Amino acid sequence: MNMFWLRFVIFSLLWILLILQESNQIPLSIVSFAAALGFYFVLSLRRSMLMIYLCSQL
């Protein structure tokens, strides 16, 4: 579980630094960060659950 939090913090810090330093459109960047964070959590699902989720979205 500690590895999850370490990855989560590093992932979030990189996005936040990127938004603060390089972004011209901050609201769009925040939406992109939220989508990337959602995708990050979906990837943590078991593979069978991920396939069920993807099939239900089509």
mmCIF file of the N, C-alpha and C atoms, coordinates in Angstrom:
data_MODEL
# 
_entry.id   MODEL 
# 
loop_
_atom_site.group_PDB 
_atom_site.id 
_atom_site.type_symbol 
_atom_site.label_atom_id 
_atom_site.label_alt_id 
_atom_site.label_comp_id 
_atom_site.label_asym_id 
_atom_site.label_entity_id 
_atom_site.label_seq_id 
_atom_site.pdbx_PDB_ins_code 
_atom_site.Cartn_x 
_atom_site.Cartn_y 
_atom_site.Cartn_z 
_atom_site.occupancy 
_atom_site.B_iso_or_equiv 
_atom_site.pdbx_formal_charge 
_atom_site.auth_seq_id 
_atom_site.auth_comp_id 
_atom_site.auth_asym_id 
_atom_site.auth_atom_id 
_atom_site.pdbx_PDB_model_num 
ATOM 1   N N  . MET A 1 1  ? 0.819   -1.197 0.000   1.00 0.00 ? 1  MET A N  1 
ATOM 2   C CA . MET A 1 1  ? 0.000   0.000  0.000   1.00 0.00 ? 1  MET A CA 1 
ATOM 3   C C  . MET A 1 1  ? 0.865   1.264  0.000   1.00 0.00 ? 1  MET A C  1 
ATOM 4   N N  . ASN A 1 2  ? 2.027   1.177  0.603   1.00 0.00 ? 2  ASN A N  1 
ATOM 5   C CA . ASN A 1 2  ? 2.903   2.347  0.612   1.00 0.00 ? 2  ASN A CA 1 
ATOM 6   C C  . ASN A 1 2  ? 3.378   2.707  -0.790  1.00 0.00 ? 2  ASN A C  1 
ATOM 7   N N  . MET A 1 3  ? 3.587   1.698  -1.639  1.00 0.00 ? 3  MET A N  1 
ATOM 8   C CA . MET A 1 3  ? 4.017   1.950  -3.010  1.00 0.00 ? 3  MET A CA 1 
ATOM 9   C C  . MET A 1 3  ? 2.923   2.692  -3.782  1.00 0.00 ? 3  MET A C  1 
ATOM 10  N N  . PHE A 1 4  ? 1.673   2.369  -3.518  1.00 0.00 ? 4  PHE A N  1 
ATOM 11  C CA . PHE A 1 4  ? 0.560   3.064  -4.166  1.00 0.00 ? 4  PHE A CA 1 
ATOM 12  C C  . PHE A 1 4  ? 0.597   4.550  -3.829  1.00 0.00 ? 4  PHE A C  1 
ATOM 13  N N  . TRP A 1 5  ? 0.737   4.878  -2.553  1.00 0.00 ? 5  TRP A N  1 
ATOM 14  C CA . TRP A 1 5  ? 0.741   6.280  -2.141  1.00 0.00 ? 5  TRP A CA 1 
ATOM 15  C C  . TRP A 1 5  ? 1.945   7.027  -2.702  1.00 0.00 ? 5  TRP A C  1 
ATOM 16  N N  . LEU A 1 6  ? 3.082   6.365  -2.755  1.00 0.00 ? 6  LEU A N  1 
ATOM 17  C CA . LEU A 1 6  ? 4.271   6.994  -3.325  1.00 0.00 ? 6  LEU A CA 1 
ATOM 18  C C  . LEU A 1 6  ? 4.048   7.317  -4.800  1.00 0.00 ? 6  LEU A C  1 
ATOM 19  N N  . ARG A 1 7  ? 3.534   6.361  -5.556  1.00 0.00 ? 7  ARG A N  1 
ATOM 20  C CA . ARG A 1 7  ? 3.244   6.593  -6.978  1.00 0.00 ? 7  ARG A CA 1 
ATOM 21  C C  . ARG A 1 7  ? 2.190   7.673  -7.161  1.00 0.00 ? 7  ARG A C  1 
ATOM 22  N N  . PHE A 1 8  ? 1.169   7.645  -6.321  1.00 0.00 ? 8  PHE A N  1 
ATOM 23  C CA . PHE A 1 8  ? 0.097   8.632  -6.412  1.00 0.00 ? 8  PHE A CA 1 
ATOM 24  C C  . PHE A 1 8  ? 0.619   10.044 -6.159  1.00 0.00 ? 8  PHE A C  1 
ATOM 25  N N  . VAL A 1 9  ? 1.444   10.202 -5.143  1.00 0.00 ? 9  VAL A N  1 
ATOM 26  C CA . VAL A 1 9  ? 1.989   11.520 -4.809  1.00 0.00 ? 9  VAL A CA 1 
ATOM 27  C C  . VAL A 1 9  ? 2.915   12.021 -5.917  1.00 0.00 ? 9  VAL A C  1 
ATOM 28  N N  . ILE A 1 10 ? 3.775   11.159 -6.419  1.00 0.00 ? 10 ILE A N  1 
ATOM 29  C CA . ILE A 1 10 ? 4.682   11.568 -7.499  1.00 0.00 ? 10 ILE A CA 1 
ATOM 30  C C  . ILE A 1 10 ? 3.895   11.939 -8.750  1.00 0.00 ? 10 ILE A C  1 
ATOM 31  N N  . PHE A 1 11 ? 2.917   11.128 -9.099  1.00 0.00 ? 11 PHE A N  1 
ATOM 32  C CA . PHE A 1 11 ? 2.072   11.400 -10.268 1.00 0.00 ? 11 PHE A CA 1 
ATOM 33  C C  . PHE A 1 11 ? 1.369   12.750 -10.115 1.00 0.00 ? 11 PHE A C  1 
ATOM 34  N N  . SER A 1 12 ? 0.801   13.005 -8.949  1.00 0.00 ? 12 SER A N  1 
ATOM 35  C CA . SER A 1 12 ? 0.083   14.258 -8.711  1.00 0.00 ? 12 SER A CA 1 
ATOM 36  C C  . SER A 1 12 ? 1.026   15.458 -8.721  1.00 0.00 ? 12 SER A C  1 
ATOM 37  N N  . LEU A 1 13 ? 2.165   15.322 -8.082  1.00 0.00 ? 13 LEU A N  1 
ATOM 38  C CA . LEU A 1 13 ? 3.121   16.438 -8.052  1.00 0.00 ? 13 LEU A CA 1 
ATOM 39  C C  . LEU A 1 13 ? 3.626   16.791 -9.447  1.00 0.00 ? 13 LEU A C  1 
ATOM 40  N N  . LEU A 1 14 ? 3.882   15.788 -10.256 1.00 0.00 ? 14 LEU A N  1 
ATOM 41  C CA . LEU A 1 14 ? 4.326   16.073 -11.625 1.00 0.00 ? 14 LEU A CA 1 
ATOM 42  C C  . LEU A 1 14 ? 3.262   16.828 -12.414 1.00 0.00 ? 14 LEU A C  1 
ATOM 43  N N  . TRP A 1 15 ? 2.009   16.406 -12.275 1.00 0.00 ? 15 TRP A N  1 
ATOM 44  C CA . TRP A 1 15 ? 0.931   17.101 -12.964 1.00 0.00 ? 15 TRP A CA 1 
ATOM 45  C C  . TRP A 1 15 ? 0.772   18.536 -12.453 1.00 0.00 ? 15 TRP A C  1 
ATOM 46  N N  . ILE A 1 16 ? 0.819   18.705 -11.140 1.00 0.00 ? 16 ILE A N  1 
ATOM 47  C CA . ILE A 1 16 ? 0.644   20.041 -10.564 1.00 0.00 ? 16 ILE A CA 1 
ATOM 48  C C  . ILE A 1 16 ? 1.769   20.968 -10.998 1.00 0.00 ? 16 ILE A C  1 
ATOM 49  N N  . LEU A 1 17 ? 3.003   20.480 -10.966 1.00 0.00 ? 17 LEU A N  1 
ATOM 50  C CA . LEU A 1 17 ? 4.121   21.301 -11.425 1.00 0.00 ? 17 LEU A CA 1 
ATOM 51  C C  . LEU A 1 17 ? 3.997   21.646 -12.900 1.00 0.00 ? 17 LEU A C  1 
ATOM 52  N N  . LEU A 1 18 ? 3.573   20.688 -13.695 1.00 0.00 ? 18 LEU A N  1 
ATOM 53  C CA . LEU A 1 18 ? 3.380   20.943 -15.118 1.00 0.00 ? 18 LEU A CA 1 
ATOM 54  C C  . LEU A 1 18 ? 2.298   22.003 -15.343 1.00 0.00 ? 18 LEU A C  1 
ATOM 55  N N  . ILE A 1 19 ? 1.221   21.907 -14.609 1.00 0.00 ? 19 ILE A N  1 
ATOM 56  C CA . ILE A 1 19 ? 0.136   22.889 -14.754 1.00 0.00 ? 19 ILE A CA 1 
ATOM 57  C C  . ILE A 1 19 ? 0.594   24.276 -14.334 1.00 0.00 ? 19 ILE A C  1 
ATOM 58  N N  . LEU A 1 20 ? 1.291   24.366 -13.215 1.00 0.00 ? 20 LEU A N  1 
ATOM 59  C CA . LEU A 1 20 ? 1.713   25.674 -12.711 1.00 0.00 ? 20 LEU A CA 1 
ATOM 60  C C  . LEU A 1 20 ? 2.769   26.342 -13.585 1.00 0.00 ? 20 LEU A C  1 
ATOM 61  N N  . GLN A 1 21 ? 3.658   25.558 -14.178 1.00 0.00 ? 21 GLN A N  1 
ATOM 62  C CA . GLN A 1 21 ? 4.764   26.149 -14.931 1.00 0.00 ? 21 GLN A CA 1 
ATOM 63  C C  . GLN A 1 21 ? 4.486   26.309 -16.417 1.00 0.00 ? 21 GLN A C  1 
ATOM 64  N N  . GLU A 1 22 ? 3.765   25.396 -17.021 1.00 0.00 ? 22 GLU A N  1 
ATOM 65  C CA . GLU A 1 22 ? 3.677   25.372 -18.481 1.00 0.00 ? 22 GLU A CA 1 
ATOM 66  C C  . GLU A 1 22 ? 2.298   25.640 -19.054 1.00 0.00 ? 22 GLU A C  1 
ATOM 67  N N  . SER A 1 23 ? 1.293   25.781 -18.214 1.00 0.00 ? 23 SER A N  1 
ATOM 68  C CA . SER A 1 23 ? -0.064  25.841 -18.734 1.00 0.00 ? 23 SER A CA 1 
ATOM 69  C C  . SER A 1 23 ? -0.499  27.265 -19.046 1.00 0.00 ? 23 SER A C  1 
ATOM 70  N N  . ASN A 1 24 ? -1.074  27.419 -20.236 1.00 0.00 ? 24 ASN A N  1 
ATOM 71  C CA . ASN A 1 24 ? -1.688  28.687 -20.610 1.00 0.00 ? 24 ASN A CA 1 
ATOM 72  C C  . ASN A 1 24 ? -3.185  28.679 -20.318 1.00 0.00 ? 24 ASN A C  1 
ATOM 73  N N  . GLN A 1 25 ? -3.777  27.500 -20.353 1.00 0.00 ? 25 GLN A N  1 
ATOM 74  C CA . GLN A 1 25 ? -5.206  27.341 -20.075 1.00 0.00 ? 25 GLN A CA 1 
ATOM 75  C C  . GLN A 1 25 ? -5.354  26.426 -18.857 1.00 0.00 ? 25 GLN A C  1 
ATOM 76  N N  . ILE A 1 26 ? -5.341  27.006 -17.701 1.00 0.00 ? 26 ILE A N  1 
ATOM 77  C CA . ILE A 1 26 ? -5.335  26.233 -16.453 1.00 0.00 ? 26 ILE A CA 1 
ATOM 78  C C  . ILE A 1 26 ? -6.604  25.387 -16.285 1.00 0.00 ? 26 ILE A C  1 
ATOM 79  N N  . PRO A 1 27 ? -7.799  25.895 -16.563 1.00 0.00 ? 27 PRO A N  1 
ATOM 80  C CA . PRO A 1 27 ? -8.988  25.030 -16.396 1.00 0.00 ? 27 PRO A CA 1 
ATOM 81  C C  . PRO A 1 27 ? -8.946  23.769 -17.262 1.00 0.00 ? 27 PRO A C  1 
ATOM 82  N N  . LEU A 1 28 ? -8.502  23.892 -18.496 1.00 0.00 ? 28 LEU A N  1 
ATOM 83  C CA . LEU A 1 28 ? -8.388  22.728 -19.370 1.00 0.00 ? 28 LEU A CA 1 
ATOM 84  C C  . LEU A 1 28 ? -7.339  21.752 -18.842 1.00 0.00 ? 28 LEU A C  1 
ATOM 85  N N  . SER A 1 29 ? -6.267  22.269 -18.296 1.00 0.00 ? 29 SER A N  1 
ATOM 86  C CA . SER A 1 29 ? -5.223  21.420 -17.726 1.00 0.00 ? 29 SER A CA 1 
ATOM 87  C C  . SER A 1 29 ? -5.718  20.674 -16.489 1.00 0.00 ? 29 SER A C  1 
ATOM 88  N N  . ILE A 1 30 ? -6.547  21.317 -15.694 1.00 0.00 ? 30 ILE A N  1 
ATOM 89  C CA . ILE A 1 30 ? -7.104  20.661 -14.505 1.00 0.00 ? 30 ILE A CA 1 
ATOM 90  C C  . ILE A 1 30 ? -8.061  19.544 -14.910 1.00 0.00 ? 30 ILE A C  1 
ATOM 91  N N  . VAL A 1 31 ? -8.844  19.775 -15.957 1.00 0.00 ? 31 VAL A N  1 
ATOM 92  C CA . VAL A 1 31 ? -9.735  18.727 -16.463 1.00 0.00 ? 31 VAL A CA 1 
ATOM 93  C C  . VAL A 1 31 ? -8.915  17.551 -16.993 1.00 0.00 ? 31 VAL A C  1 
ATOM 94  N N  . SER A 1 32 ? -7.824  17.844 -17.680 1.00 0.00 ? 32 SER A N  1 
ATOM 95  C CA . SER A 1 32 ? -6.943  16.777 -18.176 1.00 0.00 ? 32 SER A CA 1 
ATOM 96  C C  . SER A 1 32 ? -6.327  16.000 -17.020 1.00 0.00 ? 32 SER A C  1 
ATOM 97  N N  . PHE A 1 33 ? -5.943  16.698 -15.968 1.00 0.00 ? 33 PHE A N  1 
ATOM 98  C CA . PHE A 1 33 ? -5.394  16.048 -14.784 1.00 0.00 ? 33 PHE A CA 1 
ATOM 99  C C  . PHE A 1 33 ? -6.431  15.138 -14.138 1.00 0.00 ? 33 PHE A C  1 
ATOM 100 N N  . ALA A 1 34 ? -7.669  15.604 -14.051 1.00 0.00 ? 34 ALA A N  1 
ATOM 101 C CA . ALA A 1 34 ? -8.736  14.785 -13.472 1.00 0.00 ? 34 ALA A CA 1 
ATOM 102 C C  . ALA A 1 34 ? -8.981  13.529 -14.316 1.00 0.00 ? 34 ALA A C  1 
ATOM 103 N N  . ALA A 1 35 ? -8.951  13.675 -15.630 1.00 0.00 ? 35 ALA A N  1 
ATOM 104 C CA . ALA A 1 35 ? -9.141  12.512 -16.508 1.00 0.00 ? 35 ALA A CA 1 
ATOM 105 C C  . ALA A 1 35 ? -7.983  11.529 -16.363 1.00 0.00 ? 35 ALA A C  1 
ATOM 106 N N  . ALA A 1 36 ? -6.766  12.034 -16.291 1.00 0.00 ? 36 ALA A N  1 
ATOM 107 C CA . ALA A 1 36 ? -5.601  11.169 -16.121 1.00 0.00 ? 36 ALA A CA 1 
ATOM 108 C C  . ALA A 1 36 ? -5.641  10.466 -14.766 1.00 0.00 ? 36 ALA A C  1 
ATOM 109 N N  . LEU A 1 37 ? -6.094  11.167 -13.742 1.00 0.00 ? 37 LEU A N  1 
ATOM 110 C CA . LEU A 1 37 ? -6.213  10.570 -12.417 1.00 0.00 ? 37 LEU A CA 1 
ATOM 111 C C  . LEU A 1 37 ? -7.288  9.490  -12.405 1.00 0.00 ? 37 LEU A C  1 
ATOM 112 N N  . GLY A 1 38 ? -8.395  9.720  -13.083 1.00 0.00 ? 38 GLY A N  1 
ATOM 113 C CA . GLY A 1 38 ? -9.427  8.703  -13.204 1.00 0.00 ? 38 GLY A CA 1 
ATOM 114 C C  . GLY A 1 38 ? -8.924  7.479  -13.935 1.00 0.00 ? 38 GLY A C  1 
ATOM 115 N N  . PHE A 1 39 ? -8.171  7.693  -15.009 1.00 0.00 ? 39 PHE A N  1 
ATOM 116 C CA . PHE A 1 39 ? -7.596  6.574  -15.751 1.00 0.00 ? 39 PHE A CA 1 
ATOM 117 C C  . PHE A 1 39 ? -6.592  5.810  -14.893 1.00 0.00 ? 39 PHE A C  1 
ATOM 118 N N  . TYR A 1 40 ? -5.836  6.526  -14.085 1.00 0.00 ? 40 TYR A N  1 
ATOM 119 C CA . TYR A 1 40 ? -4.860  5.907  -13.181 1.00 0.00 ? 40 TYR A CA 1 
ATOM 120 C C  . TYR A 1 40 ? -5.558  4.963  -12.201 1.00 0.00 ? 40 TYR A C  1 
ATOM 121 N N  . PHE A 1 41 ? -6.698  5.378  -11.669 1.00 0.00 ? 41 PHE A N  1 
ATOM 122 C CA . PHE A 1 41 ? -7.419  4.528  -10.731 1.00 0.00 ? 41 PHE A CA 1 
ATOM 123 C C  . PHE A 1 41 ? -8.111  3.363  -11.425 1.00 0.00 ? 41 PHE A C  1 
ATOM 124 N N  . VAL A 1 42 ? -8.570  3.557  -12.652 1.00 0.00 ? 42 VAL A N  1 
ATOM 125 C CA . VAL A 1 42 ? -9.199  2.461  -13.390 1.00 0.00 ? 42 VAL A CA 1 
ATOM 126 C C  . VAL A 1 42 ? -8.162  1.380  -13.689 1.00 0.00 ? 42 VAL A C  1 
ATOM 127 N N  . LEU A 1 43 ? -6.933  1.780  -13.952 1.00 0.00 ? 43 LEU A N  1 
ATOM 128 C CA . LEU A 1 43 ? -5.884  0.798  -14.221 1.00 0.00 ? 43 LEU A CA 1 
ATOM 129 C C  . LEU A 1 43 ? -5.571  -0.065 -13.009 1.00 0.00 ? 43 LEU A C  1 
ATOM 130 N N  . SER A 1 44 ? -5.908  0.398  -11.818 1.00 0.00 ? 44 SER A N  1 
ATOM 131 C CA . SER A 1 44 ? -5.629  -0.394 -10.623 1.00 0.00 ? 44 SER A CA 1 
ATOM 132 C C  . SER A 1 44 ? -6.665  -1.501 -10.412 1.00 0.00 ? 44 SER A C  1 
ATOM 133 N N  . LEU A 1 45 ? -7.738  -1.500 -11.207 1.00 0.00 ? 45 LEU A N  1 
ATOM 134 C CA . LEU A 1 45 ? -8.720  -2.575 -11.107 1.00 0.00 ? 45 LEU A CA 1 
ATOM 135 C C  . LEU A 1 45 ? -8.133  -3.871 -11.638 1.00 0.00 ? 45 LEU A C  1 
ATOM 136 N N  . ARG A 1 46 ? -8.707  -4.960 -11.170 1.00 0.00 ? 46 ARG A N  1 
ATOM 137 C CA . ARG A 1 46 ? -8.280  -6.247 -11.735 1.00 0.00 ? 46 ARG A CA 1 
ATOM 138 C C  . ARG A 1 46 ? -8.608  -6.276 -13.214 1.00 0.00 ? 46 ARG A C  1 
ATOM 139 N N  . ARG A 1 47 ? -7.822  -7.040 -13.968 1.00 0.00 ? 47 ARG A N  1 
ATOM 140 C CA . ARG A 1 47 ? -7.974  -7.042 -15.428 1.00 0.00 ? 47 ARG A CA 1 
ATOM 141 C C  . ARG A 1 47 ? -9.379  -7.442 -15.862 1.00 0.00 ? 47 ARG A C  1 
ATOM 142 N N  . SER A 1 48 ? -9.987  -8.423 -15.206 1.00 0.00 ? 48 SER A N  1 
ATOM 143 C CA . SER A 1 48 ? -11.335 -8.836 -15.615 1.00 0.00 ? 48 SER A CA 1 
ATOM 144 C C  . SER A 1 48 ? -12.338 -7.719 -15.347 1.00 0.00 ? 48 SER A C  1 
ATOM 145 N N  . MET A 1 49 ? -12.174 -7.026 -14.226 1.00 0.00 ? 49 MET A N  1 
ATOM 146 C CA . MET A 1 49 ? -13.081 -5.909 -13.932 1.00 0.00 ? 49 MET A CA 1 
ATOM 147 C C  . MET A 1 49 ? -12.865 -4.771 -14.922 1.00 0.00 ? 49 MET A C  1 
ATOM 148 N N  . LEU A 1 50 ? -11.616 -4.555 -15.340 1.00 0.00 ? 50 LEU A N  1 
ATOM 149 C CA . LEU A 1 50 ? -11.328 -3.509 -16.309 1.00 0.00 ? 50 LEU A CA 1 
ATOM 150 C C  . LEU A 1 50 ? -11.999 -3.812 -17.645 1.00 0.00 ? 50 LEU A C  1 
ATOM 151 N N  . MET A 1 51 ? -11.953 -5.055 -18.075 1.00 0.00 ? 51 MET A N  1 
ATOM 152 C CA . MET A 1 51 ? -12.602 -5.431 -19.339 1.00 0.00 ? 51 MET A CA 1 
ATOM 153 C C  . MET A 1 51 ? -14.118 -5.261 -19.252 1.00 0.00 ? 51 MET A C  1 
ATOM 154 N N  . ILE A 1 52 ? -14.701 -5.630 -18.146 1.00 0.00 ? 52 ILE A N  1 
ATOM 155 C CA . ILE A 1 52 ? -16.147 -5.448 -17.958 1.00 0.00 ? 52 ILE A CA 1 
ATOM 156 C C  . ILE A 1 52 ? -16.491 -3.968 -18.001 1.00 0.00 ? 52 ILE A C  1 
ATOM 157 N N  . TYR A 1 53 ? -15.690 -3.154 -17.334 1.00 0.00 ? 53 TYR A N  1 
ATOM 158 C CA . TYR A 1 53 ? -15.921 -1.703 -17.328 1.00 0.00 ? 53 TYR A CA 1 
ATOM 159 C C  . TYR A 1 53 ? -15.818 -1.124 -18.730 1.00 0.00 ? 53 TYR A C  1 
ATOM 160 N N  . LEU A 1 54 ? -14.785 -1.506 -19.466 1.00 0.00 ? 54 LEU A N  1 
ATOM 161 C CA . LEU A 1 54 ? -14.614 -0.978 -20.817 1.00 0.00 ? 54 LEU A CA 1 
ATOM 162 C C  . LEU A 1 54 ? -15.742 -1.416 -21.743 1.00 0.00 ? 54 LEU A C  1 
ATOM 163 N N  . CYS A 1 55 ? -16.178 -2.657 -21.629 1.00 0.00 ? 55 CYS A N  1 
ATOM 164 C CA . CYS A 1 55 ? -17.270 -3.149 -22.469 1.00 0.00 ? 55 CYS A CA 1 
ATOM 165 C C  . CYS A 1 55 ? -18.588 -2.453 -22.138 1.00 0.00 ? 55 CYS A C  1 
ATOM 166 N N  . SER A 1 56 ? -18.774 -2.103 -20.894 1.00 0.00 ? 56 SER A N  1 
ATOM 167 C CA . SER A 1 56 ? -20.025 -1.438 -20.512 1.00 0.00 ? 56 SER A CA 1 
ATOM 168 C C  . SER A 1 56 ? -20.071 0.007  -21.001 1.00 0.00 ? 56 SER A C  1 
ATOM 169 N N  . GLN A 1 57 ? -18.920 0.582  -21.335 1.00 0.00 ? 57 GLN A N  1 
ATOM 170 C CA . GLN A 1 57 ? -18.874 1.963  -21.788 1.00 0.00 ? 57 GLN A CA 1 
ATOM 171 C C  . GLN A 1 57 ? -19.124 2.109  -23.293 1.00 0.00 ? 57 GLN A C  1 
ATOM 172 N N  . LEU A 1 58 ? -19.107 0.999  -24.005 1.00 0.00 ? 58 LEU A N  1 
ATOM 173 C CA . LEU A 1 58 ? -19.301 1.054  -25.451 1.00 0.00 ? 58 LEU A CA 1 
ATOM 174 C C  . LEU A 1 58 ? -20.727 1.097  -25.855 1.00 0.00 ? 58 LEU A C  1 
# 
